[in-house]
Amino acid sequence: MRLGTRGTQQKEHGFGQVNGHHGEILQGIFPDDAGRLHRGLVTLPCNIVSSTAVFRPAPGNLVTVPDDKLKAAEAARLTLDSLGLHDQGGHLTVESTIPVGLGMGSSTADVVAAIRAVADAHGAALGADEVARLAVRAETASDSIMHGDLAVLFAQREGNVLEHLGPALPPLEVLSVNTAPGALVDTVKQPPADYDEWEIQAFRPLRGMLRRAIRIGDAALLGRVATASARISQRHLPKPAFEEINAIATSAGALGIQVAHSGTVVGLLFDPRNPATVRRVAEAAAKLDDIGLPPALHFRTDAAEVRHVA
C-alpha cells in the first residue's frame, strides 16, 4: 500500500460488486416534501445477477477499460476526480452476469461496481448517496441498486432518495419473462415517459398504497401497485403479449405483474409464504410456454439462488 492524494491509502487493486434488478414495482412522477415533482422509481431487487469490477491504479489520468464498458470508465474517472485524484488513472475490468438491454440494470450495475472498485483501491468509503450521484453523472439516469435491498423511492435522473419506504420489500417469488427476445432497449436513448395529468395524479395513491404494503408486509397489496404501474407503463413502452401474460398471472393466482419500465422483461409475482405458490408458479410457467414465452428466470427477491420451475 502507498499513500495517495488526500491521504487515502492506495492498494494494488480495488474491488467492487453490486447486484442487478428486475425492473420496477412502481415508476412515475412524484412530489418531494416541498411539492416539487420528480421522476422516481422503486426497484425490484434481483440478487441472482451481478456486476463485479476490479480497478488497478496507474500513473497518469487515463482510465483504460474494454470497449463495451465506456460508461463504467466514465464513472471511474468521475470517482477519481471526486476523491481529488485528478492525476491518477488505472485499468478497469468489469464482469457481469446481468443480461444487457432487458431493463435489469446492466449499465448501472457496471457503473456502481466501477465506482466502488475505484474507491476501494484508494481506501475511500463512499456512501450510497454519493455513489448514486456519481452514477447519474456517468450515465444520465440510474436506478437504486447502490442502496441494496432497501425500499426507496429514487429519483433516477437526480440520484437522490425521495422517500425511504422501509428496510425491504415483502418477500416475492418472481417468474421472469422476456417479452421481446432479441430486442434490446437503450435506456439513455429511450425518451422519458410523457405522463399525462391523470397518470401523474394516479401515482400519488399508488405511492401511498406501496408505502403501506411495505410497512405491514402486504405482498398482495404490493402486487396491485405493481400491476397498476405496469398498465401505465404499457402506454409508454408497450410489452408484447402484455394482456396474455397478465391473464395468465391472474388465472394462476399470482399477486400481480411488474415490468421493466425501460426494458422488455415482465415479472409474475407470487407470495413465497403461500404453500400453493409452487403449484401456481408451475401452472403459470406451463401457460407461458404455451404462448411461446417460456420463463427466462425464476427467483426470490430475498435469496441469491436461481429457483427451478417444478
C-alpha positions as CSV (number, residue, x, y, z in Angstrom):
1,M,0.0,0.0,0.0
2,R,1.1,3.6,-0.6
3,L,-0.3,6.9,0.3
4,G,-2.3,8.6,-2.4
5,T,-3.7,12.1,-2.8
6,R,-5.8,13.5,0.1
7,G,-4.1,10.9,2.4
8,T,-6.0,7.9,1.0
9,Q,-4.4,4.5,1.2
10,Q,-3.8,3.3,-2.4
11,K,-3.8,-0.5,-2.9
12,E,-2.6,-2.6,-5.8
13,H,-6.2,-3.1,-6.8
14,G,-9.7,-2.4,-5.6
15,F,-12.9,-4.5,-5.8
16,G,-16.5,-3.5,-6.3
17,Q,-19.7,-5.6,-6.7
18,V,-23.4,-4.9,-6.9
19,N,-26.5,-7.0,-7.7
20,G,-28.9,-6.3,-10.6
21,H,-32.6,-5.8,-10.5
22,H,-35.7,-6.9,-12.4
23,G,-37.3,-3.6,-13.4
24,E,-39.6,-1.7,-11.1
25,I,-42.5,-2.1,-8.7
26,L,-43.5,1.5,-9.3
27,Q,-42.3,4.2,-11.6
28,G,-43.7,7.7,-12.4
29,I,-43.7,11.3,-11.2
30,F,-43.9,12.1,-7.5
31,P,-43.7,15.2,-5.3
32,D,-41.0,15.8,-2.8
33,D,-41.6,17.3,0.7
34,A,-41.8,20.7,-0.8
35,G,-44.3,19.7,-3.5
36,R,-41.8,19.8,-6.4
37,L,-42.3,17.0,-8.9
38,H,-39.6,14.5,-9.7
39,R,-39.3,11.3,-11.8
40,G,-38.9,8.4,-9.4
41,L,-38.9,4.7,-9.2
42,V,-39.0,1.7,-6.8
43,T,-36.7,-1.0,-7.9
44,L,-37.4,-4.8,-7.7
45,P,-34.2,-6.5,-6.4
46,C,-32.8,-9.5,-8.3
47,N,-29.9,-10.9,-6.3
48,I,-29.1,-13.8,-8.7
49,V,-27.3,-11.5,-11.2
50,S,-24.5,-9.0,-10.5
51,S,-21.6,-7.0,-11.9
52,T,-18.1,-7.2,-10.5
53,A,-15.3,-4.6,-11.1
54,V,-11.6,-4.6,-10.4
55,F,-9.6,-1.3,-10.6
56,R,-5.8,-1.3,-10.7
57,P,-4.4,2.3,-10.1
58,A,-1.7,3.6,-12.5
59,P,0.2,6.8,-13.0
60,G,-1.3,9.4,-15.4
61,N,-5.0,10.3,-15.6
62,L,-6.0,7.8,-18.3
63,V,-8.6,5.1,-17.3
64,T,-8.4,2.1,-19.6
65,V,-11.3,-0.3,-20.0
66,P,-12.8,-2.8,-22.5
67,D,-14.6,-1.0,-25.3
68,D,-18.1,-2.1,-24.2
69,K,-17.6,-0.6,-20.7
70,L,-17.2,3.1,-21.5
71,K,-19.9,4.2,-19.0
72,A,-18.0,2.4,-16.3
73,A,-14.8,4.1,-17.4
74,E,-16.5,7.5,-17.1
75,A,-17.7,6.5,-13.7
76,A,-14.2,5.5,-12.7
77,R,-12.8,8.9,-13.9
78,L,-15.5,10.8,-12.0
79,T,-14.8,8.9,-8.8
80,L,-11.1,9.6,-9.0
81,D,-11.8,13.3,-9.5
82,S,-14.3,13.3,-6.6
83,L,-11.5,11.9,-4.4
84,G,-9.2,14.7,-5.5
85,L,-7.1,12.2,-7.5
86,H,-7.0,14.2,-10.8
87,D,-3.5,13.0,-11.7
88,Q,-4.4,9.3,-11.1
89,G,-5.7,6.7,-13.6
90,G,-5.7,3.0,-13.9
91,H,-7.1,-0.1,-15.6
92,L,-10.7,-1.2,-15.0
93,T,-12.1,-4.6,-15.7
94,V,-15.8,-5.4,-15.3
95,E,-17.5,-8.8,-15.4
96,S,-21.3,-9.1,-15.3
97,T,-24.0,-11.8,-15.3
98,I,-26.8,-9.3,-16.0
99,P,-28.4,-9.6,-19.4
100,V,-28.0,-6.4,-21.5
101,G,-30.9,-4.4,-22.8
102,L,-33.7,-6.1,-20.9
103,G,-34.1,-3.4,-18.2
104,M,-32.3,-5.4,-15.5
105,G,-29.8,-2.7,-14.6
106,S,-26.8,-4.0,-16.5
107,S,-25.4,-0.5,-17.2
108,T,-26.0,0.9,-13.7
109,A,-24.5,-2.2,-12.1
110,D,-21.3,-1.8,-14.2
111,V,-21.1,1.9,-13.2
112,V,-21.8,1.2,-9.5
113,A,-19.3,-1.6,-9.4
114,A,-16.7,0.6,-11.0
115,I,-17.3,3.4,-8.5
116,R,-16.9,1.0,-5.6
117,A,-13.8,-0.6,-7.1
118,V,-12.0,2.8,-7.5
119,A,-13.0,3.9,-4.0
120,D,-11.8,0.6,-2.6
121,A,-8.5,0.9,-4.5
122,H,-7.8,4.2,-2.7
123,G,-9.1,3.2,0.7
124,A,-12.1,5.5,0.5
125,A,-15.6,4.8,1.8
126,L,-18.4,6.3,-0.3
127,G,-22.0,6.2,1.0
128,A,-24.9,5.1,-1.2
129,D,-26.0,8.7,-1.8
130,E,-22.6,9.7,-3.1
131,V,-22.4,6.6,-5.3
132,A,-25.8,7.5,-6.7
133,R,-24.8,11.0,-7.6
134,L,-21.7,9.8,-9.4
135,A,-23.7,7.1,-11.2
136,V,-26.2,9.6,-12.6
137,R,-23.4,11.9,-13.8
138,A,-21.8,8.9,-15.6
139,E,-25.0,7.7,-17.3
140,T,-27.7,10.3,-17.1
141,A,-30.3,8.0,-15.5
142,S,-29.6,5.4,-12.9
143,D,-31.6,3.1,-10.6
144,S,-31.4,2.5,-6.9
145,I,-29.2,-0.7,-6.7
146,M,-26.5,1.1,-4.8
147,H,-29.0,1.1,-1.9
148,G,-29.1,-2.7,-1.8
149,D,-32.4,-4.2,-0.8
150,L,-33.6,-1.0,0.9
151,A,-37.0,0.0,-0.3
152,V,-36.6,3.6,-1.6
153,L,-38.4,5.9,-3.9
154,F,-35.4,7.0,-6.0
155,A,-35.1,10.0,-8.4
156,Q,-33.3,8.2,-11.2
157,R,-32.2,11.4,-13.1
158,E,-31.1,13.2,-9.9
159,G,-29.5,10.4,-7.9
160,N,-31.3,11.2,-4.6
161,V,-33.9,9.4,-2.5
162,L,-37.3,11.0,-2.4
163,E,-38.6,8.7,0.3
164,H,-37.3,5.8,2.5
165,L,-40.1,3.3,2.3
166,G,-38.7,0.6,4.5
167,P,-35.8,-1.9,5.1
168,A,-37.0,-4.1,2.2
169,L,-40.0,-5.1,0.1
170,P,-42.1,-8.0,1.3
171,P,-40.5,-11.3,0.0
172,L,-41.6,-12.1,-3.5
173,E,-41.2,-15.1,-5.8
174,V,-40.7,-13.8,-9.4
175,L,-41.3,-15.7,-12.7
176,S,-39.5,-13.7,-15.3
177,V,-40.5,-13.4,-19.0
178,N,-38.5,-11.6,-21.7
179,T,-41.4,-10.4,-23.9
180,A,-39.2,-9.5,-26.9
181,P,-36.3,-12.0,-27.2
182,G,-33.6,-10.5,-29.4
183,A,-34.7,-6.9,-28.9
184,L,-32.6,-4.5,-26.8
185,V,-33.6,-1.3,-25.2
186,D,-31.1,1.5,-24.7
187,T,-32.2,3.3,-21.5
188,V,-30.3,6.5,-22.4
189,K,-31.8,6.7,-25.8
190,Q,-35.3,5.8,-24.6
191,P,-37.1,9.1,-24.1
192,P,-38.6,9.7,-20.6
193,A,-42.3,8.8,-20.4
194,D,-44.6,11.7,-21.2
195,Y,-47.1,11.1,-18.4
196,D,-50.5,12.9,-18.7
197,E,-52.2,14.7,-15.8
198,W,-54.4,11.7,-15.0
199,E,-51.3,9.4,-14.7
200,I,-49.4,11.9,-12.6
201,Q,-52.4,12.1,-10.2
202,A,-52.7,8.3,-10.1
203,F,-49.1,7.9,-8.9
204,R,-50.0,9.6,-5.6
205,P,-52.3,6.9,-4.2
206,L,-50.1,4.2,-5.6
207,R,-47.2,5.6,-3.6
208,G,-49.4,5.6,-0.5
209,M,-50.5,2.0,-1.2
210,L,-46.9,0.9,-1.7
211,R,-45.8,2.6,1.5
212,R,-48.5,0.7,3.4
213,A,-47.7,-2.6,1.7
214,I,-44.1,-2.3,2.7
215,R,-44.9,-1.2,6.3
216,I,-47.2,-4.1,7.0
217,G,-45.6,-6.7,4.7
218,D,-48.6,-7.0,2.5
219,A,-47.4,-8.7,-0.7
220,A,-50.9,-8.8,-2.2
221,L,-51.2,-5.0,-1.9
222,L,-47.8,-4.6,-3.4
223,G,-48.8,-6.8,-6.4
224,R,-51.8,-4.5,-7.0
225,V,-49.5,-1.4,-7.1
226,A,-47.0,-3.2,-9.4
227,T,-49.8,-4.2,-11.8
228,A,-51.2,-0.7,-11.9
229,S,-47.8,0.8,-12.6
230,A,-47.2,-1.8,-15.3
231,R,-50.5,-0.8,-17.0
232,I,-49.5,2.8,-17.1
233,S,-46.1,1.9,-18.5
234,Q,-47.8,0.0,-21.3
235,R,-48.9,3.3,-22.9
236,H,-45.2,4.5,-23.0
237,L,-43.1,1.3,-23.6
238,P,-45.6,-1.4,-24.7
239,K,-44.7,-5.0,-23.9
240,P,-45.7,-7.6,-26.5
241,A,-48.3,-10.1,-25.2
242,F,-48.9,-7.9,-22.1
243,E,-52.6,-8.8,-21.8
244,E,-51.9,-12.5,-22.3
245,I,-49.2,-12.5,-19.6
246,N,-51.5,-10.6,-17.2
247,A,-54.3,-13.1,-17.8
248,I,-52.0,-16.0,-17.1
249,A,-50.9,-14.3,-13.9
250,T,-54.5,-13.9,-12.8
251,S,-55.6,-17.4,-13.7
252,A,-52.5,-18.9,-11.9
253,G,-53.2,-17.0,-8.7
254,A,-50.3,-14.6,-8.9
255,L,-50.3,-11.4,-6.8
256,G,-49.9,-9.3,-10.0
257,I,-47.2,-8.4,-12.5
258,Q,-44.4,-5.9,-12.7
259,V,-42.4,-4.6,-15.7
260,A,-39.0,-3.1,-16.6
261,H,-40.2,0.4,-17.4
262,S,-37.2,0.8,-19.7
263,G,-36.8,-2.8,-20.9
264,T,-38.5,-5.9,-22.1
265,V,-38.9,-8.1,-19.0
266,V,-42.2,-8.8,-17.2
267,G,-42.3,-10.5,-13.8
268,L,-45.2,-12.5,-12.5
269,L,-45.3,-12.0,-8.7
270,F,-46.1,-14.7,-6.1
271,D,-46.0,-14.9,-2.4
272,P,-43.3,-17.4,-1.3
273,R,-45.0,-17.8,2.1
274,N,-48.1,-19.3,0.5
275,P,-48.0,-23.1,0.3
276,A,-49.8,-23.0,-3.1
277,T,-47.0,-21.0,-4.7
278,V,-45.1,-24.0,-6.1
279,R,-48.1,-25.2,-7.9
280,R,-49.1,-21.8,-9.1
281,V,-45.6,-21.0,-10.5
282,A,-45.5,-24.3,-12.4
283,E,-49.0,-23.6,-13.8
284,A,-48.0,-20.1,-14.9
285,A,-44.8,-21.4,-16.4
286,A,-46.6,-24.0,-18.5
287,K,-49.1,-21.5,-19.8
288,L,-46.4,-19.1,-20.7
289,D,-44.6,-21.8,-22.6
290,D,-47.9,-22.5,-24.5
291,I,-47.9,-18.9,-25.9
292,G,-44.2,-19.1,-26.9
293,L,-42.8,-17.1,-23.9
294,P,-41.1,-19.6,-21.6
295,P,-39.8,-18.1,-18.4
296,A,-36.3,-16.9,-18.5
297,L,-35.6,-16.7,-14.8
298,H,-37.3,-17.8,-11.5
299,F,-36.0,-16.3,-8.3
300,R,-36.9,-15.0,-4.9
301,T,-36.2,-11.3,-4.0
302,D,-34.8,-12.3,-0.6
303,A,-32.4,-15.0,-1.9
304,A,-29.4,-15.3,-4.1
305,E,-30.0,-18.6,-5.9
306,V,-32.0,-19.4,-9.0
307,R,-35.1,-21.4,-8.3
308,H,-36.4,-24.1,-10.6
309,V,-39.9,-24.3,-12.0
310,A,-41.4,-27.6,-10.8
